[in-house]
Amino acid sequence: MDQPSAELVDAMGSLLRADPARALAVADRLRAPGRTFESTVSGMSMWPVLPPGSRIRVALEPRARPAVGDIVAFLAGGQVVVHRVVHRGSAGAARGHVVTLGDATLVPDPPVPETAVLGAVTGVWTADGWAPAKGPPHRRLRARAVRALTTAAAVVLLRLDPGIAARVLAGLHRAAGALRGGLGRSRPRSPDHPAPT
């Protein structure tokens, strides 16, 4: 079978990014045991487990509930995001939602419905071929404490109302980005002033 041209792949990607509902419908139609798709990571949010440029393989299996600790690909805001599941709602308003968090970030993502999850990351391309993704990296105590507090707040908000949780966490992400940007411009990077974690 001939491989599709790069132009066709780009056109399909643009169409699916422009219409997340269609992308999910296509993904659901393509689901089958053992089926996967590959993608390339572009951001720093999963560093060092998935640095920018990492080639990943995502399971496009029939719907399975993601587990806490899984790295999953999901659609959010018209783009595919790859982060680790830190909570899976099991009752009330939270049921059917997951909370994810990038390994290199402090604030969880707004909760997403499990139906927006494309699949779990099952492999990362290395010099030796495909390998399973590693577990989360060790973080400093302060970063672990902030991540634990923001995740606990996300879980409480999700249990109250997923919409409220989404708005609050989106605001926290904007604030964290502004703080990170301000710190990056005002503090020199040297052995005496390392980059914040």
TORPA-4810 file (N, C-alpha, C, O; in nm, 3 decimals):
<nodes>
NODE_1_0.084_-0.118_0.000_0.000_0.000_0.000_0.089_0.124_0.000_0.185_0.132_0.076_M
NODE_2_0.056_0.221_-0.085_0.134_0.345_-0.094_0.111_0.430_0.029_0.001_0.433_0.084_D
NODE_3_0.216_0.500_0.072_0.205_0.593_0.184_0.140_0.722_0.134_0.167_0.764_0.022_Q
NODE_4_0.056_0.786_0.215_-0.004_0.914_0.173_0.104_1.021_0.162_0.204_1.016_0.233_P
NODE_5_0.083_1.116_0.073_0.179_1.225_0.055_0.182_1.313_0.179_0.087_1.316_0.257_S
NODE_6_0.293_1.385_0.195_0.306_1.476_0.309_0.199_1.584_0.304_0.149_1.626_0.408_A
NODE_7_0.163_1.628_0.184_0.059_1.731_0.170_-0.076_1.679_0.219_-0.150_1.750_0.286_E
NODE_8_-0.108_1.553_0.184_-0.234_1.494_0.227_-0.237_1.479_0.379_-0.339_1.509_0.442_L
NODE_9_-0.127_1.434_0.437_-0.120_1.419_0.582_-0.137_1.554_0.650_-0.209_1.565_0.749_V
NODE_10_-0.069_1.658_0.598_-0.082_1.793_0.655_-0.225_1.844_0.644_-0.278_1.904_0.738_D
NODE_11_-0.289_1.821_0.528_-0.426_1.867_0.508_-0.520_1.796_0.605_-0.608_1.860_0.663_A
NODE_12_-0.502_1.666_0.622_-0.587_1.591_0.716_-0.564_1.641_0.858_-0.660_1.658_0.934_M
NODE_13_-0.439_1.665_0.894_-0.409_1.716_1.028_-0.473_1.852_1.053_-0.527_1.875_1.160_G
NODE_14_-0.467_1.942_0.953_-0.529_2.074_0.967_-0.679_2.063_0.984_-0.738_2.132_1.067_S
NODE_15_-0.742_1.976_0.906_-0.886_1.956_0.915_-0.925_1.905_1.053_-1.020_1.955_1.113_L
NODE_16_-0.852_1.808_1.104_-0.885_1.751_1.233_-0.859_1.848_1.347_-0.934_1.850_1.445_L
NODE_17_-0.752_1.930_1.336_-0.725_2.030_1.440_-0.833_2.137_1.442_-0.868_2.189_1.548_R
NODE_18_-0.888_2.171_1.325_-0.990_2.274_1.316_-1.124_2.226_1.372_-1.208_2.309_1.407_A
NODE_19_-1.144_2.097_1.381_-1.272_2.042_1.425_-1.247_1.926_1.522_-1.248_1.810_1.481_D
NODE_20_-1.224_1.958_1.652_-1.194_1.853_1.749_-1.300_1.743_1.756_-1.267_1.626_1.776_P
NODE_21_-1.427_1.779_1.740_-1.532_1.676_1.746_-1.513_1.576_1.632_-1.531_1.456_1.650_A
NODE_22_-1.477_1.626_1.515_-1.453_1.537_1.401_-1.330_1.450_1.427_-1.329_1.332_1.393_R
NODE_23_-1.226_1.509_1.487_-1.105_1.432_1.518_-1.137_1.317_1.611_-1.088_1.205_1.592_A
NODE_24_-1.220_1.343_1.713_-1.258_1.237_1.806_-1.343_1.131_1.737_-1.329_1.012_1.763_L
NODE_25_-1.431_1.175_1.648_-1.514_1.079_1.575_-1.428_0.991_1.485_-1.450_0.870_1.477_A
NODE_26_-1.329_1.050_1.418_-1.238_0.972_1.333_-1.160_0.873_1.419_-1.147_0.756_1.384_V
NODE_27_-1.108_0.921_1.532_-1.031_0.833_1.621_-1.118_0.717_1.669_-1.072_0.603_1.673_A
NODE_28_-1.243_0.745_1.705_-1.332_0.638_1.752_-1.358_0.536_1.642_-1.368_0.416_1.670_D
NODE_29_-1.371_0.582_1.517_-1.395_0.489_1.406_-1.273_0.403_1.377_-1.286_0.290_1.328_R
NODE_30_-1.154_0.456_1.406_-1.030_0.383_1.377_-0.987_0.290_1.490_-0.896_0.210_1.472_L
NODE_31_-1.051_0.299_1.605_-1.011_0.216_1.719_-1.022_0.067_1.687_-1.121_0.021_1.631_R
NODE_32_-0.918_-0.006_1.725_-0.917_-0.151_1.708_-0.806_-0.207_1.797_-0.709_-0.138_1.825_A
NODE_33_-0.821_-0.332_1.841_-0.715_-0.392_1.924_-0.580_-0.388_1.852_-0.569_-0.425_1.735_P
NODE_34_-0.480_-0.343_1.923_-0.345_-0.338_1.868_-0.317_-0.220_1.776_-0.204_-0.206_1.728_G
NODE_35_-0.414_-0.135_1.751_-0.394_-0.021_1.661_-0.329_0.094_1.737_-0.364_0.122_1.852_R
NODE_36_-0.234_0.160_1.672_-0.164_0.274_1.732_-0.148_0.384_1.627_-0.169_0.362_1.508_T
NODE_37_-0.111_0.503_1.675_-0.065_0.608_1.585_0.059_0.670_1.647_0.081_0.658_1.768_F
NODE_38_0.138_0.735_1.565_0.261_0.797_1.613_0.251_0.948_1.599_0.182_0.999_1.511_E
NODE_39_0.322_1.017_1.686_0.324_1.163_1.684_0.457_1.211_1.741_0.534_1.132_1.796_S
NODE_40_0.482_1.339_1.728_0.604_1.399_1.782_0.567_1.503_1.885_0.480_1.586_1.861_T
NODE_41_0.633_1.500_2.000_0.610_1.595_2.109_0.679_1.726_2.073_0.793_1.727_2.026_V
NODE_42_0.609_1.839_2.097_0.670_1.967_2.062_0.697_2.058_2.181_0.776_2.151_2.168_S
NODE_43_0.636_2.036_2.295_0.652_2.126_2.408_0.744_2.071_2.516_0.797_1.960_2.505_G
NODE_44_0.763_2.151_2.620_0.851_2.116_2.732_0.775_2.062_2.853_0.838_2.028_2.953_M
NODE_45_0.643_2.053_2.847_0.566_2.021_2.967_0.587_1.880_3.019_0.556_1.853_3.135_S
NODE_46_0.640_1.789_2.939_0.666_1.652_2.986_0.815_1.624_3.001_0.856_1.509_3.012_M
NODE_47_0.897_1.729_3.000_1.041_1.714_3.017_1.071_1.662_3.157_1.002_1.706_3.249_W
NODE_48_1.165_1.575_3.181_1.261_1.516_3.088_1.214_1.383_3.029_1.285_1.325_2.946_P
NODE_49_1.097_1.333_3.070_1.050_1.203_3.021_1.026_1.208_2.870_1.063_1.115_2.798_V
NODE_50_0.964_1.318_2.822_0.937_1.336_2.679_0.987_1.475_2.636_0.908_1.569_2.628_L
NODE_51_1.117_1.488_2.608_1.166_1.618_2.564_1.111_1.653_2.426_1.067_1.565_2.353_P
NODE_52_1.113_1.783_2.388_1.064_1.822_2.257_1.134_1.739_2.148_1.254_1.714_2.155_P
NODE_53_1.056_1.698_2.050_1.109_1.616_1.942_1.097_1.467_1.966_1.128_1.388_1.877_G
NODE_54_1.050_1.428_2.086_1.032_1.284_2.115_0.925_1.227_2.023_0.819_1.287_2.005_S
NODE_55_0.953_1.113_1.968_0.855_1.041_1.886_0.783_0.945_1.979_0.846_0.866_2.050_R
NODE_56_0.649_0.951_1.980_0.571_0.867_2.070_0.474_0.780_1.990_0.438_0.811_1.877_I
NODE_57_0.434_0.671_2.051_0.332_0.582_1.995_0.215_0.582_2.094_0.233_0.564_2.214_R
NODE_58_0.093_0.602_2.039_-0.027_0.612_2.122_-0.122_0.500_2.082_-0.148_0.479_1.964_V
NODE_59_-0.174_0.428_2.182_-0.269_0.319_2.157_-0.403_0.376_2.115_-0.458_0.464_2.181_A
NODE_60_-0.455_0.326_2.005_-0.588_0.365_1.958_-0.681_0.246_1.976_-0.754_0.205_1.886_L
NODE_61_-0.675_0.192_2.098_-0.752_0.072_2.136_-0.897_0.111_2.160_-0.928_0.228_2.181_E
NODE_62_-0.988_0.013_2.155_-1.126_0.042_2.196_-1.125_0.104_2.336_-1.037_0.074_2.416_P
NODE_63_-1.221_0.188_2.363_-1.224_0.268_2.486_-1.189_0.189_2.613_-1.255_0.091_2.648_R
NODE_64_-1.084_0.235_2.678_-1.046_0.181_2.808_-1.025_0.302_2.899_-0.971_0.404_2.855_A
NODE_65_-1.065_0.292_3.023_-1.049_0.405_3.115_-0.900_0.425_3.146_-0.832_0.331_3.186_R
NODE_66_-0.851_0.548_3.128_-0.710_0.572_3.160_-0.686_0.558_3.310_-0.772_0.593_3.391_P
NODE_67_-0.571_0.507_3.346_-0.536_0.487_3.486_-0.447_0.600_3.535_-0.374_0.661_3.457_A
NODE_68_-0.454_0.629_3.664_-0.365_0.727_3.724_-0.222_0.681_3.700_-0.188_0.565_3.724_V
NODE_69_-0.138_0.772_3.651_0.001_0.742_3.619_0.025_0.722_3.470_0.138_0.735_3.424_G
NODE_70_-0.082_0.691_3.393_-0.068_0.677_3.248_-0.035_0.812_3.186_-0.084_0.915_3.230_D
NODE_71_0.049_0.810_3.084_0.067_0.927_2.999_-0.033_0.908_2.885_-0.033_0.806_2.817_I
NODE_72_-0.119_1.008_2.864_-0.223_0.997_2.763_-0.217_1.114_2.666_-0.169_1.223_2.699_V
NODE_73_-0.265_1.089_2.544_-0.286_1.194_2.445_-0.435_1.227_2.446_-0.519_1.137_2.440_A
NODE_74_-0.467_1.356_2.454_-0.608_1.396_2.456_-0.624_1.527_2.379_-0.527_1.600_2.359_F
NODE_75_-0.745_1.554_2.338_-0.776_1.678_2.268_-0.824_1.782_2.368_-0.913_1.757_2.449_L
NODE_76_-0.763_1.900_2.361_-0.803_2.012_2.446_-0.775_2.141_2.370_-0.664_2.162_2.322_A
NODE_77_-0.875_2.224_2.359_-0.856_2.351_2.292_-0.810_2.337_2.147_-0.735_2.421_2.098_G
NODE_78_-0.854_2.233_2.079_-0.820_2.215_1.939_-0.682_2.160_1.913_-0.637_2.157_1.798_G
NODE_79_-0.614_2.115_2.016_-0.483_2.056_1.995_-0.469_1.927_2.074_-0.543_1.902_2.169_Q
NODE_80_-0.373_1.846_2.032_-0.345_1.722_2.104_-0.244_1.755_2.214_-0.139_1.813_2.188_V
NODE_81_-0.279_1.717_2.337_-0.193_1.738_2.453_-0.151_1.601_2.505_-0.231_1.507_2.504_V
NODE_82_-0.027_1.590_2.549_0.024_1.464_2.604_0.073_1.491_2.745_0.178_1.552_2.765_V
NODE_83_-0.005_1.446_2.844_0.028_1.465_2.986_-0.007_1.339_3.064_-0.070_1.247_3.012_H
NODE_84_0.035_1.338_3.191_0.014_1.223_3.279_-0.117_1.238_3.356_-0.149_1.348_3.404_R
NODE_85_-0.193_1.130_3.369_-0.318_1.131_3.447_-0.282_1.132_3.595_-0.206_1.047_3.642_V
NODE_86_-0.338_1.230_3.670_-0.313_1.237_3.814_-0.440_1.208_3.894_-0.433_1.185_4.015_V
NODE_87_-0.556_1.208_3.828_-0.681_1.176_3.897_-0.784_1.132_3.793_-0.790_1.185_3.682_H
NODE_88_-0.863_1.034_3.831_-0.974_0.988_3.747_-1.101_0.996_3.829_-1.114_0.929_3.931_R
NODE_89_-1.194_1.078_3.785_-1.320_1.095_3.857_-1.400_0.966_3.857_-1.406_0.896_3.756_G
NODE_90_-1.461_0.934_3.971_-1.533_0.807_3.979_-1.677_0.821_4.028_-1.752_0.723_4.026_S
NODE_91_-1.715_0.939_4.073_-1.851_0.953_4.126_-1.904_1.093_4.102_-1.826_1.188_4.086_A
NODE_92_-2.034_1.106_4.099_-2.098_1.236_4.087_-2.058_1.309_3.960_-2.040_1.248_3.854_G
NODE_93_-2.045_1.441_3.971_-2.011_1.525_3.856_-1.874_1.492_3.799_-1.849_1.515_3.681_A
NODE_94_-1.786_1.438_3.883_-1.649_1.409_3.839_-1.640_1.283_3.753_-1.543_1.264_3.679_A
NODE_95_-1.742_1.197_3.762_-1.738_1.069_3.688_-1.720_1.096_3.539_-1.785_1.183_3.481_R
NODE_96_-1.629_1.018_3.479_-1.605_1.032_3.336_-1.508_1.142_3.300_-1.492_1.173_3.182_G
NODE_97_-1.443_1.203_3.399_-1.343_1.307_3.374_-1.207_1.262_3.428_-1.200_1.184_3.522_H
NODE_98_-1.101_1.313_3.366_-0.967_1.291_3.418_-0.899_1.427_3.437_-0.927_1.523_3.366_V
NODE_99_-0.808_1.430_3.533_-0.724_1.546_3.556_-0.583_1.503_3.518_-0.535_1.399_3.562_V
NODE_100_-0.519_1.583_3.435_-0.383_1.552_3.389_-0.288_1.662_3.431_-0.329_1.773_3.466_T
NODE_101_-0.160_1.630_3.426_-0.057_1.724_3.469_0.071_1.691_3.393_0.113_1.576_3.390_L
NODE_102_0.133_1.792_3.333_0.262_1.771_3.269_0.367_1.746_3.376_0.363_1.806_3.483_G
NODE_103_0.462_1.658_3.348_0.566_1.626_3.446_0.648_1.748_3.486_0.701_1.752_3.597_D
NODE_104_0.659_1.847_3.398_0.741_1.965_3.425_0.659_2.085_3.468_0.711_2.196_3.476_A
NODE_105_0.529_2.066_3.496_0.444_2.177_3.535_0.397_2.162_3.679_0.407_2.055_3.739_T
NODE_106_0.346_2.271_3.732_0.301_2.271_3.872_0.149_2.269_3.885_0.097_2.229_3.989_L
NODE_107_0.078_2.313_3.782_-0.067_2.325_3.788_-0.131_2.223_3.695_-0.094_2.215_3.578_V
NODE_108_-0.228_2.144_3.744_-0.296_2.048_3.657_-0.372_2.118_3.545_-0.406_2.236_3.554_P
NODE_109_-0.397_2.043_3.439_-0.478_2.092_3.329_-0.624_2.096_3.372_-0.663_2.025_3.464_D
NODE_110_-0.705_2.180_3.305_-0.848_2.171_3.329_-0.895_2.027_3.303_-0.843_1.962_3.211_P
NODE_111_-0.990_1.976_3.380_-1.034_1.837_3.361_-1.090_1.817_3.221_-1.152_1.907_3.164_P
NODE_112_-1.067_1.698_3.168_-1.120_1.665_3.035_-1.207_1.540_3.047_-1.179_1.452_3.129_V
NODE_113_-1.312_1.533_2.966_-1.391_1.411_2.966_-1.308_1.296_2.911_-1.226_1.315_2.822_P
NODE_114_-1.330_1.178_2.965_-1.256_1.061_2.916_-1.277_1.040_2.767_-1.193_0.982_2.700_E
NODE_115_-1.390_1.088_2.715_-1.416_1.073_2.572_-1.321_1.156_2.487_-1.309_1.132_2.367_T
NODE_116_-1.252_1.255_2.548_-1.154_1.337_2.474_-1.016_1.271_2.473_-0.925_1.320_2.405_A
NODE_117_-0.999_1.162_2.547_-0.870_1.092_2.551_-0.858_1.003_2.428_-0.939_0.913_2.406_V
NODE_118_-0.755_1.029_2.349_-0.731_0.947_2.229_-0.674_0.811_2.268_-0.716_0.709_2.214_L
NODE_119_-0.579_0.810_2.363_-0.522_0.685_2.407_-0.399_0.706_2.494_-0.351_0.818_2.510_G
NODE_120_-0.351_0.597_2.548_-0.231_0.600_2.634_-0.106_0.593_2.548_-0.103_0.526_2.445_A
NODE_121_-0.001_0.663_2.593_0.129_0.654_2.527_0.190_0.519_2.563_0.214_0.490_2.680_V
NODE_122_0.213_0.438_2.462_0.265_0.303_2.486_0.413_0.288_2.454_0.473_0.187_2.489_T
NODE_123_0.472_0.388_2.390_0.612_0.377_2.357_0.674_0.510_2.321_0.606_0.603_2.277_G
NODE_124_0.805_0.516_2.340_0.886_0.633_2.304_1.002_0.582_2.219_1.067_0.484_2.256_V
NODE_125_1.027_0.646_2.107_1.135_0.603_2.019_1.270_0.641_2.080_1.291_0.757_2.117_W
NODE_126_1.360_0.545_2.090_1.495_0.568_2.140_1.593_0.517_2.035_1.553_0.463_1.932_T
NODE_127_1.721_0.535_2.061_1.824_0.486_1.969_1.815_0.334_1.952_1.858_0.279_1.851_A
NODE_128_1.760_0.266_2.052_1.748_0.120_2.048_1.610_0.072_2.000_1.582_-0.048_2.005_D
NODE_129_1.524_0.163_1.955_1.390_0.126_1.911_1.286_0.175_2.011_1.314_0.261_2.094_G
NODE_130_1.166_0.120_2.002_1.056_0.162_2.089_1.076_0.110_2.231_1.111_-0.007_2.252_W
NODE_131_1.054_0.198_2.329_1.067_0.161_2.470_0.947_0.220_2.545_0.890_0.319_2.501_A
NODE_132_0.909_0.159_2.657_0.798_0.217_2.736_0.839_0.353_2.791_0.956_0.378_2.818_P
NODE_133_0.741_0.441_2.808_0.767_0.572_2.870_0.805_0.551_3.016_0.752_0.462_3.083_A
NODE_134_0.894_0.633_3.064_0.938_0.624_3.204_0.835_0.686_3.297_0.746_0.759_3.254_K
NODE_135_0.850_0.656_3.424_0.764_0.715_3.526_0.801_0.861_3.548_0.897_0.910_3.489_G
NODE_136_0.725_0.930_3.632_0.753_1.072_3.654_0.890_1.092_3.718_0.936_1.010_3.797_P
NODE_137_0.955_1.204_3.683_1.087_1.232_3.740_1.076_1.276_3.886_0.970_1.320_3.931_P
NODE_138_1.185_1.265_3.957_1.191_1.313_4.095_1.197_1.466_4.092_1.274_1.523_4.015_H
NODE_139_1.117_1.530_4.174_1.114_1.675_4.183_1.154_1.719_4.323_1.145_1.642_4.418_R
NODE_140_1.197_1.844_4.333_1.230_1.901_4.463_1.106_1.904_4.552_0.993_1.905_4.503_R
NODE_141_1.130_1.906_4.683_1.022_1.904_4.781_0.923_2.017_4.757_0.802_1.995_4.763_L
NODE_142_0.971_2.137_4.732_0.882_2.252_4.710_0.792_2.228_4.589_0.672_2.255_4.595_R
NODE_143_0.849_2.179_4.479_0.770_2.153_4.358_0.669_2.041_4.385_0.554_2.049_4.341_A
NODE_144_0.710_1.937_4.457_0.617_1.828_4.490_0.502_1.880_4.575_0.388_1.839_4.556_R
NODE_145_0.532_1.969_4.671_0.428_2.023_4.758_0.329_2.108_4.679_0.208_2.095_4.698_A
NODE_146_0.378_2.193_4.590_0.289_2.277_4.510_0.204_2.190_4.418_0.083_2.212_4.406_V
NODE_147_0.266_2.090_4.355_0.190_2.000_4.267_0.083_1.925_4.345_-0.029_1.908_4.296_R
NODE_148_0.115_1.880_4.467_0.017_1.808_4.549_-0.100_1.900_4.587_-0.215_1.858_4.583_A
NODE_149_-0.070_2.024_4.624_-0.176_2.118_4.663_-0.265_2.154_4.545_-0.388_2.154_4.557_L
NODE_150_-0.206_2.185_4.431_-0.287_2.223_4.315_-0.368_2.104_4.263_-0.480_2.121_4.216_T
NODE_151_-0.312_1.984_4.272_-0.386_1.866_4.229_-0.503_1.839_4.324_-0.613_1.806_4.279_T
NODE_152_-0.480_1.852_4.455_-0.589_1.833_4.552_-0.700_1.935_4.528_-0.818_1.901_4.533_A
NODE_153_-0.663_2.060_4.502_-0.763_2.163_4.473_-0.840_2.128_4.346_-0.962_2.146_4.340_A
NODE_154_-0.770_2.078_4.244_-0.836_2.040_4.118_-0.937_1.929_4.142_-1.046_1.931_4.085_A
NODE_155_-0.902_1.833_4.225_-0.991_1.720_4.253_-1.115_1.768_4.327_-1.227_1.727_4.294_V
NODE_156_-1.097_1.854_4.427_-1.211_1.907_4.502_-1.303_1.986_4.409_-1.425_1.969_4.411_V
NODE_157_-1.244_2.073_4.326_-1.325_2.152_4.233_-1.397_2.063_4.132_-1.513_2.088_4.099_L
NODE_158_-1.330_1.960_4.084_-1.391_1.867_3.989_-1.512_1.799_4.050_-1.615_1.782_3.984_L
NODE_159_-1.501_1.761_4.177_-1.614_1.696_4.244_-1.733_1.790_4.259_-1.848_1.747_4.256_R
NODE_160_-1.703_1.921_4.275_-1.811_2.019_4.287_-1.876_2.043_4.151_-1.998_2.035_4.137_L
NODE_161_-1.792_2.074_4.051_-1.845_2.105_3.918_-1.728_2.108_3.818_-1.635_2.187_3.835_D
NODE_162_-1.732_2.024_3.715_-1.623_2.023_3.617_-1.603_2.158_3.547_-1.489_2.194_3.515_P
NODE_163_-1.710_2.232_3.523_-1.698_2.363_3.459_-1.622_2.463_3.545_-1.536_2.536_3.496_G
NODE_164_-1.654_2.465_3.674_-1.583_2.553_3.767_-1.436_2.513_3.774_-1.348_2.598_3.769_I
NODE_165_-1.411_2.384_3.784_-1.273_2.335_3.789_-1.197_2.379_3.665_-1.082_2.423_3.675_A
NODE_166_-1.259_2.368_3.549_-1.192_2.407_3.424_-1.157_2.555_3.425_-1.046_2.592_3.387_A
NODE_167_-1.251_2.640_3.467_-1.224_2.785_3.468_-1.115_2.822_3.568_-1.027_2.902_3.537_R
NODE_168_-1.120_2.765_3.687_-1.019_2.797_3.789_-0.880_2.749_3.744_-0.782_2.823_3.758_V
NODE_169_-0.872_2.628_3.692_-0.741_2.575_3.651_-0.687_2.650_3.529_-0.565_2.669_3.519_L
NODE_170_-0.773_2.691_3.438_-0.727_2.772_3.324_-0.668_2.903_3.375_-0.565_2.948_3.326_A
NODE_171_-0.734_2.966_3.473_-0.682_3.089_3.532_-0.549_3.067_3.602_-0.458_3.149_3.590_G
NODE_172_-0.537_2.956_3.676_-0.410_2.925_3.743_-0.298_2.902_3.641_-0.184_2.941_3.665_L
NODE_173_-0.330_2.839_3.528_-0.230_2.819_3.423_-0.182_2.952_3.368_-0.062_2.972_3.347_H
NODE_174_-0.276_3.045_3.344_-0.237_3.177_3.294_-0.148_3.248_3.396_-0.047_3.309_3.359_R
NODE_175_-0.185_3.241_3.524_-0.107_3.306_3.629_0.033_3.244_3.640_0.132_3.315_3.654_A
NODE_176_0.039_3.111_3.632_0.169_3.044_3.640_0.256_3.082_3.522_0.377_3.102_3.538_A
NODE_177_0.197_3.092_3.402_0.273_3.133_3.284_0.326_3.275_3.297_0.440_3.303_3.261_G
NODE_178_0.242_3.365_3.350_0.286_3.502_3.368_0.398_3.510_3.471_0.494_3.585_3.453_A
NODE_179_0.385_3.433_3.579_0.488_3.432_3.682_0.619_3.377_3.627_0.726_3.433_3.651_L
NODE_180_0.610_3.267_3.551_0.728_3.207_3.492_0.794_3.305_3.396_0.917_3.318_3.396_R
NODE_181_0.713_3.374_3.315_0.767_3.472_3.221_0.834_3.587_3.294_0.941_3.633_3.253_G
NODE_182_0.773_3.634_3.403_0.831_3.743_3.481_0.960_3.702_3.547_1.056_3.780_3.550_G
NODE_183_0.966_3.581_3.601_1.088_3.532_3.664_1.198_3.515_3.560_1.315_3.543_3.587_L
NODE_184_1.161_3.470_3.443_1.261_3.447_3.338_1.325_3.574_3.291_1.442_3.574_3.253_G
NODE_185_1.251_3.685_3.292_1.307_3.811_3.244_1.382_3.886_3.353_1.471_3.965_3.323_R
NODE_186_1.347_3.863_3.479_1.404_3.947_3.584_1.522_3.885_3.657_1.595_3.956_3.726_S
NODE_187_1.542_3.756_3.643_1.647_3.691_3.719_1.751_3.631_3.625_1.715_3.553_3.537_R
NODE_188_1.880_3.665_3.643_1.982_3.606_3.557_1.999_3.458_3.587_1.974_3.413_3.699_P
NODE_189_2.042_3.384_3.487_2.067_3.241_3.505_2.216_3.221_3.529_2.299_3.251_3.443_R
NODE_190_2.248_3.172_3.645_2.386_3.146_3.681_2.385_3.037_3.788_2.279_3.000_3.837_S
NODE_191_2.503_2.986_3.826_2.503_2.888_3.934_2.440_2.941_4.062_2.386_2.864_4.141_P
NODE_192_2.447_3.073_4.083_2.387_3.131_4.203_2.237_3.150_4.189_2.166_3.156_4.290_D
NODE_193_2.187_3.159_4.066_2.044_3.181_4.040_1.998_3.080_3.934_1.980_3.117_3.818_H
NODE_194_1.978_2.954_3.973_1.934_2.856_3.874_1.791_2.882_3.829_1.715_2.954_3.894_P
NODE_195_1.757_2.822_3.717_1.621_2.834_3.665_1.524_2.775_3.766_1.554_2.673_3.828_A
NODE_196_1.406_2.838_3.783_1.307_2.784_3.876_1.255_2.649_3.827_1.252_2.623_3.706_P
NODE_197_1.212_2.563_3.921_1.154_2.434_3.883_1.011_2.429_3.921_0.944_2.328_3.897_T
</nodes>
